[in-house]
Amino acid sequence: MQKSLFATLTALGILAVAPFALANPIEIQVNNTMSEGGSESAAVERFAEYLEEQAPGRFNVRPFLAGSLGGEDSVLELLNLGQTQLSLTGGNWRQQYAPEYDAITVPFLFTTWDEVDSYIDSPSGQTLIEQAEQQGGLKFLGVQHRGPRHMTANKEIHTPEDLQGFRLRLPSLPIWLEVWEELGAQVVNVPAPEIYLAMQTRQVDGHENSLSSPYTRRLWEVQDYLITTSHVQFPWSWVASARWWDGLEEEDQALISEAVDVARAYGTEQELELDDFYLDALQEEGMTVVQPDTEAFREAAMPAIDRVLSEMADGVRDDAISASQASD
C-alpha cells in the first residue's frame, strides 16, 4: 500500500528529483502509524504536492506509513534525536511530555472540535504545547481533526444506566478506565487484534473507537448497535523534530508550515467524508444507530472527570471547563 503512494509522488516528480537538478534538496520523512487509504495518507500526499507546486525540486518528501519506522513512541524518540523530520502523530506526545496539561484525552469532556480547539488556544493548551516542545524536542505545527470515538454494543444503550455491568473493551489508558468505570462499565483489556474474537465469544459486550474500527474489522458480524457517544475528539498532530527545524532557513520553515496547514485542512475534509461513508456502510451492513443522551453521560461521568482534572496542573480544570462550553 505504501508503494502506491510512493509511485504517486514519484509520478508527480516529488520523489524523483534528478541528482543534479538541485544540489541539496531538503529531505522530509513524514511518519504515520496508519496504512495508506485513509485521511492520513491523503494529507501526507497533499503536503508533498503543495511543496512541489510552490518550490519544484526543493524538497524530497518520503512518506513512512503503517508504522514503518516504528510506533508513535519510537518515532517521537527519533524526532527528539533529529533522525527523522515530521510526524502526523496521535496523543502519545501529550501524555509522554505534558500529561498534567492533557485534558484533551479525558472522555466526555469535549464533545465537539470547537471545544478541543478552544482548549488548545487556552493558556493551559499553550503550556501543553510549550512543555511538550521543550521536553520532547518537538516543533508543534497544528492539529488535524479525526472522526470522534463512538461505541459498538450487543444491545441498545441510551443512558448511563444501560452501561451497568456492560463489559467494555478499552485500551489501557488510566484516564479512560477511571471515567468509564464511573459510568458503570466493566472494563476489559483485550489486545486490538483480538477485538473481533472477544465479541464473537462474548468475552466483551462492546468496544469504543472511531468508525473505521467497526468497518475495517467487520464488527457488524458480531455487534448489532452503533452508539454515537462522540465521547473523545482525538486529533492527529503534525510535529517536527526541533533539531531539524531549527537548522532550516526561515523561508523553508514558512513554506513547510504553509504546506502543513494545507494538508491539515485537506486531511480533515477527507476524514469527514470517510466518517460519513463508514456510518452509511455500517448501517447498510445491518447495524442500528442509537443516538444516546450524551448530556446524561457527561453528567454521570463528571465526578471522575473532576477527579482527573483536579490531579492536573493548576488552571487546567478552569480552562477545560470553559472550553467545554465553547459550543453551547
C-alpha positions as CSV (number, residue, x, y, z in Angstrom):
1,M,0.0,0.0,0.0
2,Q,2.8,2.3,0.8
3,K,4.4,1.6,-2.6
4,S,1.4,3.1,-4.4
5,L,1.8,6.4,-2.5
6,F,5.5,6.4,-3.4
7,A,4.5,5.8,-7.0
8,T,2.1,8.7,-7.0
9,L,4.6,11.0,-5.5
10,T,7.3,9.8,-8.0
11,A,4.9,10.5,-10.9
12,L,4.5,14.0,-9.6
13,G,8.2,14.4,-9.6
14,I,8.3,14.8,-5.8
15,L,10.4,11.7,-5.1
16,A,12.3,11.6,-8.4
17,V,14.3,14.7,-8.3
18,A,17.2,14.4,-10.7
19,P,20.5,14.3,-8.8
20,F,21.9,17.4,-10.5
21,A,18.7,19.3,-10.7
22,L,19.2,20.7,-7.2
23,A,22.4,20.4,-5.2
24,N,20.9,19.9,-1.8
25,P,17.1,19.1,-1.8
26,I,15.7,19.1,1.7
27,E,14.7,15.6,2.8
28,I,11.5,15.3,4.8
29,Q,10.4,11.9,6.1
30,V,6.7,12.1,7.2
31,N,5.7,9.4,9.6
32,N,2.2,8.0,10.5
33,T,1.1,4.7,12.0
34,M,-1.9,4.2,9.7
35,S,-1.9,2.4,6.4
36,E,-2.5,4.1,3.1
37,G,-6.0,4.8,2.0
38,G,-7.3,7.0,4.9
39,S,-7.3,10.7,5.5
40,E,-3.8,10.5,7.0
41,S,-2.1,9.3,3.8
42,A,-4.2,11.8,1.8
43,A,-2.9,14.6,4.0
44,V,0.7,13.5,3.6
45,E,0.3,13.3,-0.2
46,R,-1.3,16.8,-0.3
47,F,1.6,18.1,1.9
48,A,4.1,16.7,-0.7
49,E,2.1,18.0,-3.6
50,Y,1.9,21.5,-2.2
51,L,5.6,21.8,-1.6
52,E,6.3,20.7,-5.1
53,E,3.8,23.2,-6.5
54,Q,5.4,26.0,-4.6
55,A,9.1,25.1,-4.8
56,P,9.7,22.4,-7.5
57,G,12.7,20.2,-6.6
58,R,13.4,22.0,-3.3
59,F,12.0,19.2,-1.1
60,N,12.3,15.4,-1.2
61,V,9.2,14.1,0.7
62,R,9.3,10.5,1.8
63,P,6.2,9.1,3.5
64,F,6.7,6.3,6.1
65,L,3.2,4.9,6.7
66,A,1.8,1.9,8.7
67,G,4.5,2.5,11.4
68,S,7.3,1.5,9.1
69,L,9.8,3.4,11.3
70,G,8.1,2.1,14.5
71,G,5.2,3.0,16.7
72,E,4.4,6.5,17.9
73,D,6.8,6.4,20.9
74,S,9.6,5.2,18.7
75,V,9.1,7.9,16.2
76,L,8.9,10.5,19.0
77,E,12.3,9.4,20.1
78,L,13.7,9.6,16.5
79,L,12.2,13.2,16.3
80,N,13.9,14.1,19.5
81,L,17.2,12.8,18.2
82,G,16.8,14.6,14.9
83,Q,16.9,11.3,13.0
84,T,13.5,11.8,11.3
85,Q,11.8,15.1,10.3
86,L,8.0,15.1,10.6
87,S,5.2,13.0,12.1
88,L,1.4,13.0,11.9
89,T,1.1,11.6,15.4
90,G,-1.7,10.7,17.8
91,G,-1.9,11.6,21.5
92,N,1.2,9.9,22.9
93,W,3.3,13.1,22.7
94,R,0.8,14.9,25.0
95,Q,0.8,12.0,27.5
96,Q,4.5,11.5,27.4
97,Y,5.7,15.1,27.7
98,A,2.9,17.0,29.3
99,P,0.3,14.7,30.9
100,E,-0.6,17.2,33.5
101,Y,-2.0,19.5,30.8
102,D,-3.6,16.9,28.6
103,A,-7.3,17.5,29.1
104,I,-8.0,16.5,25.5
105,T,-7.7,12.8,26.4
106,V,-10.5,12.9,29.0
107,P,-13.7,11.2,27.8
108,F,-17.0,13.1,27.7
109,L,-15.2,16.4,28.5
110,F,-15.1,17.8,24.9
111,T,-17.8,16.8,22.5
112,T,-17.0,19.0,19.5
113,W,-13.9,20.1,17.7
114,D,-14.7,23.7,18.6
115,E,-14.3,22.8,22.2
116,V,-11.0,21.0,21.6
117,D,-9.7,23.9,19.5
118,S,-10.8,26.3,22.3
119,Y,-8.8,24.4,24.8
120,I,-5.7,24.2,22.6
121,D,-5.9,28.1,22.4
122,S,-6.3,28.4,26.2
123,P,-3.3,29.2,28.5
124,S,-3.3,25.5,29.6
125,G,-3.3,24.3,26.0
126,Q,-0.5,26.6,25.0
127,T,1.5,25.5,28.0
128,L,0.9,21.8,27.0
129,I,2.4,22.6,23.6
130,E,5.4,24.6,25.0
131,Q,6.2,21.9,27.6
132,A,6.0,19.1,25.1
133,E,8.2,21.0,22.7
134,Q,10.8,21.6,25.4
135,Q,10.8,18.1,26.8
136,G,10.3,16.2,23.6
137,G,12.5,18.3,21.2
138,L,9.5,19.0,19.1
139,K,8.1,21.8,17.0
140,F,4.2,21.7,17.0
141,L,2.7,22.6,13.7
142,G,-1.0,22.1,14.3
143,V,-3.8,19.5,14.7
144,Q,-5.8,17.6,12.1
145,H,-9.3,16.5,13.0
146,R,-10.3,12.9,13.2
147,G,-13.6,11.2,13.4
148,P,-14.9,11.1,17.0
149,R,-14.9,7.9,19.0
150,H,-18.2,6.1,19.5
151,M,-19.3,2.7,20.9
152,T,-20.4,-0.5,19.4
153,A,-22.6,-2.8,21.5
154,N,-24.6,-6.0,21.5
155,K,-27.6,-4.1,23.0
156,E,-29.1,-0.7,22.8
157,I,-27.5,1.9,25.0
158,H,-29.3,5.2,25.6
159,T,-28.3,6.3,29.1
160,P,-25.5,5.5,31.6
161,E,-27.9,3.1,33.4
162,D,-27.7,0.9,30.3
163,L,-24.0,0.5,31.0
164,Q,-24.3,-1.2,34.3
165,G,-22.3,-4.4,34.1
166,F,-21.6,-3.9,30.4
167,R,-18.2,-5.5,29.5
168,L,-16.4,-2.8,27.5
169,R,-13.1,-3.4,25.7
170,L,-10.9,-0.4,26.3
171,P,-7.2,0.5,25.8
172,S,-5.1,0.6,28.9
173,L,-5.2,4.3,29.4
174,P,-5.8,5.1,33.1
175,I,-7.9,8.3,32.4
176,W,-10.2,6.3,30.2
177,L,-10.5,3.5,32.7
178,E,-11.5,5.8,35.5
179,V,-14.2,7.6,33.5
180,W,-15.8,4.5,32.0
181,E,-15.8,2.7,35.4
182,E,-17.5,5.8,36.9
183,L,-20.2,5.2,34.3
184,G,-20.7,1.6,35.4
185,A,-18.9,-0.3,32.7
186,Q,-16.8,-3.3,33.5
187,V,-13.6,-2.5,31.7
188,V,-11.9,-5.4,29.8
189,N,-8.4,-5.2,28.4
190,V,-8.2,-7.1,25.1
191,P,-5.4,-6.6,22.5
192,A,-6.7,-4.8,19.4
193,P,-6.2,-7.7,17.0
194,E,-8.4,-9.9,19.3
195,I,-11.4,-7.5,19.4
196,Y,-13.5,-9.4,16.9
197,L,-12.9,-12.8,18.6
198,A,-13.6,-11.3,22.0
199,M,-17.0,-10.1,20.8
200,Q,-17.7,-13.4,19.0
201,T,-17.1,-15.4,22.2
202,R,-19.0,-12.8,24.4
203,Q,-15.8,-12.0,26.3
204,V,-16.8,-8.4,25.9
205,D,-20.2,-6.7,25.1
206,G,-18.8,-3.9,23.1
207,H,-15.9,-1.5,22.4
208,E,-15.2,2.1,21.6
209,N,-13.3,3.6,18.7
210,S,-13.6,5.8,15.6
211,L,-16.0,4.4,12.9
212,S,-13.1,3.0,10.9
213,S,-12.7,0.3,13.6
214,P,-16.1,-1.4,13.3
215,Y,-15.9,-1.0,9.5
216,T,-12.4,-2.4,8.9
217,R,-12.9,-5.2,11.5
218,R,-16.3,-6.2,10.1
219,L,-17.8,-5.9,13.6
220,W,-21.4,-5.8,12.2
221,E,-21.0,-9.6,12.2
222,V,-20.7,-9.7,16.0
223,Q,-22.3,-6.4,17.1
224,D,-25.8,-5.1,16.4
225,Y,-25.6,-1.5,17.6
226,L,-23.6,1.6,17.0
227,I,-23.9,4.1,19.9
228,T,-22.9,7.6,18.7
229,T,-21.4,8.8,22.0
230,S,-18.8,11.1,20.4
231,H,-17.0,10.8,23.8
232,V,-13.5,11.7,22.6
233,Q,-12.3,14.1,19.9
234,F,-8.8,12.7,19.5
235,P,-6.8,14.8,17.0
236,W,-3.8,13.9,14.9
237,S,-0.9,16.4,15.5
238,W,1.7,17.5,13.0
239,V,5.0,17.7,14.8
240,A,8.5,18.2,13.6
241,S,11.9,17.5,15.0
242,A,13.2,20.7,16.6
243,R,16.8,19.8,15.8
244,W,15.9,19.5,12.2
245,W,13.5,22.5,12.2
246,D,16.0,24.9,13.8
247,G,18.5,24.1,11.1
248,L,16.2,25.2,8.3
249,E,16.2,28.6,6.6
250,E,13.3,30.8,7.7
251,E,11.8,30.8,4.2
252,D,11.8,27.0,4.2
253,Q,10.2,26.9,7.6
254,A,7.5,29.2,6.4
255,L,6.8,27.2,3.3
256,I,6.7,23.9,5.3
257,S,4.3,25.4,7.8
258,E,2.1,26.6,5.0
259,A,2.1,23.1,3.4
260,V,1.2,21.6,6.8
261,D,-1.8,24.0,7.1
262,V,-3.0,23.0,3.6
263,A,-2.5,19.3,4.4
264,R,-4.3,19.6,7.7
265,A,-7.3,21.2,6.1
266,Y,-7.4,18.6,3.3
267,G,-7.0,15.7,5.7
268,T,-9.8,17.0,7.9
269,E,-12.1,17.3,4.9
270,Q,-11.2,13.8,3.8
271,E,-11.9,12.4,7.3
272,L,-15.3,13.9,7.4
273,E,-16.2,12.3,4.1
274,L,-14.8,8.9,5.3
275,D,-16.7,9.1,8.5
276,D,-20.0,9.7,6.6
277,F,-19.1,6.7,4.4
278,Y,-18.4,4.5,7.4
279,L,-21.6,5.4,9.0
280,D,-23.7,4.7,5.9
281,A,-21.8,1.5,5.2
282,L,-22.2,0.1,8.7
283,Q,-26.0,0.8,8.5
284,E,-26.1,-1.0,5.2
285,E,-24.4,-4.0,6.7
286,G,-27.2,-4.1,9.3
287,M,-26.0,-2.1,12.3
288,T,-28.6,0.0,14.1
289,V,-27.5,3.5,15.0
290,V,-28.5,4.7,18.5
291,Q,-28.2,8.3,19.4
292,P,-27.8,8.3,23.2
293,D,-28.4,11.1,25.7
294,T,-24.9,12.4,25.6
295,E,-25.5,15.1,28.2
296,A,-26.6,12.4,30.7
297,F,-23.4,10.5,30.0
298,R,-21.4,13.7,30.6
299,E,-23.2,14.4,33.9
300,A,-22.7,10.9,35.1
301,A,-19.0,11.0,34.2
302,M,-18.4,14.4,35.8
303,P,-17.2,13.0,39.2
304,A,-14.4,11.1,37.5
305,I,-13.7,14.0,35.1
306,D,-13.4,16.3,38.1
307,R,-11.0,13.9,39.9
308,V,-8.8,13.5,36.8
309,L,-8.7,17.3,36.1
310,S,-8.0,18.1,39.8
311,E,-4.9,16.0,39.5
312,M,-3.6,18.0,36.6
313,A,-1.7,21.3,36.7
314,D,-3.2,24.5,38.2
315,G,-5.6,26.2,35.8
316,V,-6.3,23.1,33.6
317,R,-9.7,22.4,35.1
318,D,-10.9,26.0,34.7
319,D,-9.6,26.2,31.1
320,A,-11.0,22.8,30.2
321,I,-14.5,23.5,31.7
322,S,-14.5,26.9,29.9
323,A,-13.5,25.3,26.6
324,S,-16.1,22.5,27.0
325,Q,-18.8,25.2,26.9
326,A,-17.5,26.8,23.7
327,S,-20.1,25.3,21.6
328,D,-23.1,25.8,24.0
